[in-house]
């Protein structure tokens, strides 16, 4: 099969194909980085024996009837069951959607890009797309049946990630800046 594919340069800053053009991935501030790191560690530990978890992992996605293009979720989980059909080379940049894609939001994110990524992930076969927003203090969870937003007092859980749970408060605690009274000083060890 001669499938059309958009291939972008493998260099920093990395690019994704959004709304018909190459878009450089945005960085993020401390809250973005801390949340991504915290969720990444939790997801990696949970995924042991179940599948692959990775940060900034490129997926080459092609919703039905569309050109294949790269998308790079902040975090992704791909089950061993779904990955079994992939070669080692394909697993490096899978031609299938992850079971779950996580995007950690930052103030500079473009809403149209986020909506587009959500549509592409779901159309390409992702079971869950999660937008974790440490700035607004919320987590939005989307799947084929729709979306819902979790706020403090609620916990994340989804059938695509059985047993992987955390509260909005846990996520927010990781994204807080240390205050002068809680930050270690240079003389503390």
C-alpha positions in Angstrom: 0.0 0.0 0.0 1.4 3.4 -1.0 0.3 5.5 2.0 0.9 9.2 2.0 2.9 10.4 5.1 4.1 13.7 6.2 7.7 13.5 7.6 9.2 16.3 9.6 12.8 16.9 10.4 14.1 15.0 13.4 15.6 18.0 15.2 14.9 20.3 18.1 12.6 22.1 18.5 10.5 19.1 17.5 7.5 19.7 15.3 4.0 18.2 15.0 1.6 18.4 12.1 -1.4 20.4 13.2 -4.2 21.9 11.1 -2.3 21.3 7.9 1.1 22.7 8.8 4.2 22.0 10.9 4.1 23.5 14.3 7.0 23.7 16.8 6.2 22.1 20.1 6.0 24.7 22.9 8.1 24.4 26.0 6.5 25.2 29.2 7.2 26.6 32.6 7.9 25.0 35.9 4.3 23.8 36.4 4.3 22.1 33.0 7.6 20.4 33.6 6.8 19.3 37.2 3.4 17.9 36.2 4.9 16.1 33.2 7.7 14.6 35.3 5.3 13.6 38.1 2.8 12.0 35.8 5.5 10.4 33.7 7.0 8.6 36.7 3.6 7.5 37.9 2.5 6.3 34.5 5.8 4.5 33.9 5.6 2.6 37.2 1.9 1.7 36.6 2.8 0.5 33.0 5.3 -2.1 34.2 4.1 -5.5 32.9 1.3 -3.9 30.9 2.9 -1.8 28.2 5.1 1.0 27.2 5.0 4.5 28.7 7.0 7.4 27.4 7.4 11.2 27.4 7.4 13.2 24.2 7.1 10.0 22.2 6.3 10.5 18.5 3.3 8.7 17.0 2.6 8.7 13.3 -1.1 8.8 13.1 -3.5 8.5 10.1 -7.2 8.8 10.8 -9.2 6.9 8.2 -8.9 8.6 4.8 -6.3 11.1 6.0 -2.6 11.5 5.5 -0.3 10.0 8.2 1.3 12.8 10.3 3.4 13.0 13.5 1.9 14.0 16.8 3.9 14.0 20.0 1.9 13.7 23.2 3.6 14.9 26.4 3.0 11.4 27.8 1.7 8.2 26.1 0.8 4.7 27.1 0.8 1.9 24.5 -0.3 -1.6 25.7 1.8 -4.7 25.0 -1.3 -6.2 23.4 -1.6 -3.4 20.8 2.2 -3.1 20.3 2.6 -6.8 19.7 2.0 -6.3 15.9 4.7 -3.7 15.6 8.3 -4.3 14.7 11.0 -2.7 16.8 11.5 0.0 14.2 7.8 0.7 14.2 7.7 0.9 18.0 10.2 3.7 17.9 7.6 5.9 16.2 4.4 3.9 16.2 2.0 4.1 13.2 -0.9 3.6 15.6 -2.4 5.8 18.3 -1.4 5.2 21.9 -4.0 3.7 24.2 -3.9 6.9 26.2 -2.3 10.3 25.2 -1.6 12.9 27.9 -1.1 16.6 27.1 0.1 18.8 29.9 -1.4 22.3 29.3 0.5 25.6 29.5 -0.8 29.1 29.1 0.8 29.5 25.6 -1.1 26.5 24.2 -3.3 27.3 21.2 -6.9 26.0 21.8 -7.4 25.1 18.1 -4.2 23.0 18.2 -5.5 21.1 21.3 -8.9 20.5 19.8 -7.2 19.2 16.6 -4.9 16.9 18.5 -7.9 15.5 20.5 -9.8 14.8 17.2 -6.8 13.1 15.6 -5.9 11.0 18.6 -9.5 9.7 18.9 -10.0 9.3 15.2 -6.7 7.3 15.0 -7.8 4.9 17.7 -6.8 6.3 21.1 -9.0 5.1 23.9 -8.4 8.1 26.1 -7.0 11.6 25.7 -6.2 13.5 28.9 -5.5 17.2 29.2 -3.9 17.9 32.6 -4.0 21.7 33.4 -1.8 22.6 36.4 -2.5 26.3 35.8 -6.3 26.0 35.9 -6.3 23.1 38.4 -8.2 20.6 36.3 -8.0 17.4 34.3 -10.1 16.8 31.2 -10.6 13.3 30.1 -11.9 12.5 26.6 -12.9 9.3 24.8 -15.3 8.1 22.1 -18.3 8.8 24.4 -17.3 12.4 25.1 -15.4 14.3 27.7 -15.6 15.3 31.3 -13.6 17.8 33.5 -12.3 16.9 36.9 -11.6 19.5 39.5 -10.2 19.4 43.1 -12.0 16.8 45.1 -12.1 14.4 42.1 -9.9 11.5 41.0 -8.7 10.5 37.6 -9.6 7.0 36.4 -10.3 5.5 33.0 -10.9 2.0 31.6 -8.0 2.4 29.2 -5.7 2.6 32.2 -7.2 0.2 34.8 -5.9 0.9 38.3 -4.1 4.1 37.3 -5.6 6.8 39.5 -4.6 10.0 41.1 -6.5 13.0 42.5 -6.4 16.5 41.1 -4.9 17.7 44.4 -2.0 15.2 44.0 -1.3 16.6 40.6 -1.5 20.2 41.8 0.8 19.6 44.8 3.5 18.6 42.3 3.1 21.7 40.3 3.4 24.2 43.1 6.4 26.5 43.4 8.3 26.1 46.6 7.9 29.1 48.8 10.9 30.8 50.5 9.8 29.1 53.8 9.7 25.6 52.2 12.5 25.8 49.7 15.8 24.3 50.8 18.7 26.8 51.1 22.2 26.3 49.8 23.4 25.3 53.3 20.8 22.6 53.8 21.5 19.1 52.6 
